Amino acid sequence: MSGAQRRAGTSERVVVVGNGMAGSRLAAELHACGEDLKVTVLGAEPHRAYNRIMLSTLLAGKIGEPDVELAEAAGRGVDLRTGVTVTEIDRTAGQVRTDDGDRIPFDHLVLATGSRAVVPPLPGLDPQRLPERVIPFRTLDDCRRILAVAGAARRALVLGGGLLGLEAARGLAARGLDVGVVHRVPYLMERQLDPAAGAVLAGTLTGLGVTTHLAVTPTGVEAGASGVRLELSDGRSLDADLLVLACGVRPDIALATGAGLATERGVLVDDRLQTSDRRISAIGDCAQHEGTLTGLVAPAWAQARVVAQVLTGQDPLARYRPRPVVTRLKAAGIDLAAMGDPAGGPGEELTFADPARGTYARLRIHGERLAAAILLGDNPSVGTVIQLFDRGHPVPADRRALLLGRAVGGATAAPAVSPALMPDAATVCQCNTVSKGALVNCWRSGARTLDEVVAGTRAGTGCGGCRDAVAGIVDWLSKADPVEVGR
């Protein structure tokens, strides 16, 4: 739908399929543009939109369910329907059909159908009827089921040593359970880490009550009322009260495929996030752009912004441009940031490892730019490294300062303690691309508390990893005089 079409009133009805983090953000972006669109959001889950990233924190008992809800309430012009599943897209009639028999017309359709948890093809597991003690970790309902079983459990197993599996394992260990992680690869988080970093991470997890079983493949599951037994390829069997499946996700493209849209692993989209049918867009986990699936919140929210700008005519030329991805492990007691391809490539390689203290650092520098980095454990330069990678700025001449967090003589490579010396362009919140300057401008516009600044900028509402940094800037603003703030 072009801006000209929108202003002419020929395309007013926008239907969004999916009320997850991508779909709910798109609805909020469309509403914020102030256009008189008729937006219908259809969510299969019966809940309000929630922050999926925070489920591991909920699992650990650090927050309650109200804390994971997204503050993206439907406003004027937005018809939000939860607990409604779309069963078919009728492209000829320009309608979607729902499981309750309704037919909803659209002028433009946006697929934000997300992804589904992968259930491995193991003897003893029927993906359609999983045993009570075998639970995927993907949705809020999954989290509720895990907590219900964990309340009376002593031992838990997590199948999958990727990002989500480790967050689930750490959350259950924080509740006092004896937790084991089973991973078919010889080291953890192989998509983000190298073997050395994976080994240090495994040692850190051991100290936190999580045992790792690496380079083994599950061969079968036996589950009953009293517990679960996991059979392994090395002949061992592990017993537990609960088995959590964290074996990855698969884009939910069933609707797109049934409608005849072009798909591969995901729904194929161009730079405007349009599918092979110009009346239909796709964003978030289900969208495949330039051969890449995202699976992360920051790209999904950036895609939602682009679609909203195009549909409302606010910026008909808006295009999605992927930004460098930084992965943070959200688990208490573990500080991990990984960016770029861990497999290696051209350029300088700098590494430092101190397994006894749970510290590992690796940088790859190519053309005086940071091409990849892994920082595990306490490293005061992590903020600087993320900024250099994100913005593509030249690295300092003293590489040791980035690698170890300290230069010769003990000077730190991290940003100065006072945010006054942080550039306004520095990105504080990666998920929402919120800069230090945006936080300052929000303060100048009248926000006077952390919650007000968060509400005004959305900083900290994604993975939550920047919350302390945002709080520090707000604290500085509350004490700074007008001259200092204006630097």
N, C-alpha and C positions, 0 to 999 in steps of 0.2 A: 504494500500500500504506500504510494508516494505521498509527499506533502501536499501536492496539488489535488490528488484524489481526496485526501483527508479534508482539506479546506472546502472542497466542493460537496462534501457530505455523502460521497458515493461509497465510502468504506468506513463504517463507524463501529462495527461489531467485531471485537477481538476476543477470541476464546483461547485461554491458556490451559493446557492439559498438564496438570501437575502443580501441587501446592507445596513443593519442597523448597529448598533454599534458593533455587534458580527461579521457579515459577512465582513464588511470593515476592521475591525482589523485583521481578518484572512488573508485577501488579503495582507495587509501590512506586516504581519509576514512572509508569504510565500515569498514575494518579498525580504524582508530583509535577508532571509536566503541565498540569492544569487544563488539559484538553477535554473536550466533552465526548470522550469515547465511552462506549458501552462495553465494559470489560467483564467477562465471565471467567472465573477461575474454578477449575474442577479438580479436586484432590481426592485420591482414592483412600488415603488414610483419614480416620475420623477426627484427627486432632487439628488444632491450629498449627500453623507452620512453626517448626522448631529448628534449632541449630544442631544439625547432626554431628558436627565436630565436637560438641560438648557432651555427647553421650558417654564418652569414657570417663569424664569428670563426674557425671551423674552415677556411673557404675562404681566409682571409687567412694561415693558417699560425700563428696566435697560440696555438692550443690543439690538442690531439689528440682523437681520437674518444672516449677514455674520459672526457674532460672534458664532453662533451655528454650523457652518460647521466644520466637522472634517478634520484635516490636514492629511488625509490618501489617498493622490492622487494615482491613479493607475499608476504603473510604468512599466518598461520593463517586458514583459511577462504576463501582466495583461490586459485582455479585459473586460472593465466595460461597461455594458449595463443597462441603467436606463429606467424606464417606461416599463419594460418587465415582464410579469407575467408568471410563470411556471404553466402549467395546468395539467401535468401528468409526472410521473416517469415510464419509461419503463425499468425495471430491467433486463429483458431478453436481450434486445438490447443494454443496457448500454447507454441510452439516456434520456434526458428530452425534453419535448415538451412545446412550448411557445404559448401564445395567438396570436402571429403573424404568426403561422404556421411553425416556425423553429424547427428543431430537432438538439439538441446539444449533441454530444457524450461525455462520461466521462469514465475515468478509476477509479476515485474516486469522489464521490458526497458528499458535505457537506450541510446539511440543517441548515440554520440560519434564519428561517422563522418568528421568534419572536412570538408575541402574538397580539391579537385583543381586543379592548375595549368591555366590556360587556354592552349590552343594556338591561336594566331590562324589564321583560315582564309585561308592564303596559298598561291598556286601554288608547288608544290615541297615543301609540308609535308603529310604524312599523319600525323594525330595518333596513329594506331595503329602507325606504323613510322617514327619520326623518324630522320633521318640520324645517324650516329655523332657528328658534330661539332655537332649542334643539340640542346641539352639544357635542359629546364625546370629551374628552381631552386626546389624545394619540399621534397624528402625527403632523408634521409641518403644513399640510393642515388644520387640526382641529384648530390649534392655529391661523392660518390666519383667519379662519371663525369666531372664537370667537372674535378676535380683530375687525373684520369688524362690527359685531353686537354691541360690547361693545362701539364702538366709539360714538354711539348715544343713549346709554342706561344709565339709572339711577340706576336700581336695577338688581341684578343677584342672582340666586340660584345655588348652587352646590349640586348635589346629591352624597353623599359619603364623609364620614369624615375620610378616610384613608390618607396616605401620599400624594398621588397625588391630592386628593380633596382639602386638606388644602393648598397645594402649589398653586393650581389654585385659590382658594378663596383669599389667601393673594395677589396674583398677580393682581386680579381684584380690590381688595380694594385699592391697591397702585395706581390704576388709578382713584380713587375717586368714585367708585361705592359702593352703599349700598349692602352688600353681606350677604346672609344667607346660612348656611350649614345644610343640612338635613341628619341625620345619624340614622340608625335603631337601633344601639347599644347604651346603656346608657352613653357611654363615647367614646372619640375620639381615633383613632389609636389603637384599641384594640389588634392588633397583636404585637405591640411594647410597649404599655404602660399598666400600671395598672389603676384602676379607680381614684385613688388619683392624679396621674400625668395627666390623662385626664381632670380632673376638673380644675387643675391649668392651663393647656394649653387652655381650653375653656375661662378662665378668661383673659388670655393674648390676645387671639384673639378678645375678646370683646373690649379691649382697642385699638386694631388695626382696628376696624371697621367691624368686622366679627361676626355676630350673629349665635349661634348654636341652632339647634332644634334636640334634642336627644331623643332616644327611641321611635321614630315614624317611621312608614313605609308609603311610598307613595302608594296611591291607584289608582291614575289616573292622566293623563295630558291632559290639553286643551291648544292648541297652535294655534295662528292665526297671522295675519299680525301685530296686535297691541301689542301682548304680550303673556305670558305664565302663566297658572295657574296650580299649583301643589296641588292636593288633598291629605290630610294626614289621617292616620288611626284614629287619635284622633278627627276627625271631622272638623279640621281647613283646610283652603285653603290659599296658599301663592301665591301672584302675583309678577311677575317680567318681565323684558324685555328680559331676557336671562336665559336659563337653561343649565348648564354644567353637563354632565354625567361623574362621576368619580367613577364608581361602580366596579372597578377592571378590570382585564384582564384575557383572556383565551388563553393558548398556541395554536398557529396555527399549527395544526397537520394534516390538511386535506390531504396534499400531501403524508405524511407518511402513513396515514391510507389507502388511495387509492392504495398505492404501496404494501400494505400487510406487512409493517414493524410492529414490536411489539410496541404497545402504551398503555398507561394508561391515566393519565392526560396530559402527554407529551410523546415525543418519547423516549423510553427506551434506555439508553446508558450505556456502561461499563466505566472502569477507563480510557480507551483510547478514550472515547467519540464515540466509534463505536456502531452502531445500531445492530439489529438482522441480517443485511446484512453487512458483513465486508467491502464491497466496499462503504458503506454509513456511514457518521458520522453526528452528530447533536450537535449544540452548542447554548448557549444563552437561551432565554426565552422558546424555544420549547423543550429543552432537559430535560429529567428527569433522574437524576443520584442518585442512591441509595434511590429512593422513594421521592426525593426532587426536586422541581422546584426552580430556583433562582430568576429570575425577576430583578436582580441587575447587574450593569455594571462590577464590579470587578470580579465576578465568570465567566461572559461571556468572558472577556478578558483573564482570566487565561485559560479557555477552548480553546480559539483560539490559544494560545501559545502552548499548548500541542499538538493539532492537527497539527500545523505547524511543530513542532519538529518531530513528527512521520512520517508525509507524506514526508518530505524532507530527512529523514534519519539522521538528525542532532542529534536526540536522540530517537532511536527506542523504548527505554524502558520508555519514558516519560509517566507519569500517572497523572491524575487530582486528586488532593487532596483538598477538600473544606477547606477554611479558615473560621475562625469565622467572622460573619457578623456584621458590625456596621451600623446602620441606622442613617442618619442625615437628619433632616427636612430642606430643602432648601427654606427658606422663610424669607424675611427681617423682622427684629425685633424679631425673635424667634431663640433662641439657644437651640437645642435639639439634644442629642445623646442617642441612645438606643441600647443595645446589650444583647444577651442571651434571655432566655424565661422569659417573665414578669409574667407568671402564678405562679411562685414560685417553691421551691424545697428544698432539704436539705441544711443546712448550716446556717451561721449567716445572719441576716437581719438588715441592718442599714438604717434608713430613716430620712429625714429632709424636712419640708415643710414650705414655707413662701409665701402663695398665694398672699398676698398684693404686694409683689415684683416679683411675677411670678417665684418663685424659688422652685424647687423640686429636691431632690436627693434620690436615693435608690440604695443600693448595696447589692448583695448577694454573700457571700464568702463561698466557700466550699473547704476544704483541703488546706487552705491558698492560694487559687487561686480565682480570680474573676470569678464567674459563670454567673452573670448578672448585669446590671446596667442601670439606667435611670438618666440622668442629664438634667434638664430643667432650663433655665435661666442662669444667670451669675455664672459660677463656674470655677475658675482658674485651677482646677485639671483635667479638661476634657481630656486634652492631655495625662496626666499620666494614667488616667483610661483606655483610649482606648489602649494605649501601653500595659498595664498589661493584658487586656483582649485578645488582639490580639496575644501576645507572650506567654501567659500562665505563666508569671513570678509570684513569690510569692508577696503578698501584704505587705506593710509595717506594722509594729506593731501598729503604731498610725492610727487607722481606721478613726479617725475624720479628719485627714488631707485629705484623699480621699473624704470623704463625704462632707465636707464644703469648701475644698480648702485651709484651714488654720489650722495649728497645734497650740498647746499651745504656747503663746508668740507671735503669729502673723506670724510665719514663714509659707511661702507658700508651699503647696505640689506639686505645678506645677513645670515643668522643669525649670532649671535656665534660667534667661533672656538671657544669652549668649549661642548660639548654640554650643560653644566650649565644653560645659559640656554634651551635648547630645551624647549618644553612636552612633557610626557609623551605628549600626544595627537597630536603631530606625526607624520605618516605618513612613514616612512623608505623602506620598500619598497612601491611602488605595486602591483606585481604580486600580492603576497600580503597587502596591507593590514596591514603590520607597523609598529607605532608605536615611537617611542623608548622608551616605557614598557614595551612587550613585550620589547625588547632588554635593558633594565635588569633586568626580572623574571627573564629567562632567566639573566642573570649571577648574580643573587642566588640562583638555584636550583642553582648549581654549575658552570655553563659558564665556562671560563676561557681559551678560545682563540677566534679568529675562526671556525674550522671548527665548533667546538662550538656557538657561538651561531647560526651559520647552520643547523646541523642541528636545533637546538631550536626555531627560529622560522620557518625557510624563507626568511628574508630574503636577497635576492641570488640566489635560485635561478630567477628568472624571466628577465628580459632582462639582468640583471647590471649595470644602470646604477647601482644604489645600492650596489654592493660597496664602493667607496671610503668612502662615508658610514658604512656599517656598520663597516668597519674602523676608522674614526676614533672612533666611539663605543666600540668595544671597547677601543681604545688608551686612551681617556679613563677608562673604567671600571677598567682595570688600574692606573691611577695615582691615581685619585681616592680621597679618604678617605671613610668611611661617611657623614659629614655631607653632603658635596658630592653624593654619589650620591643621597641622599634628597631633594634639592630638588624 
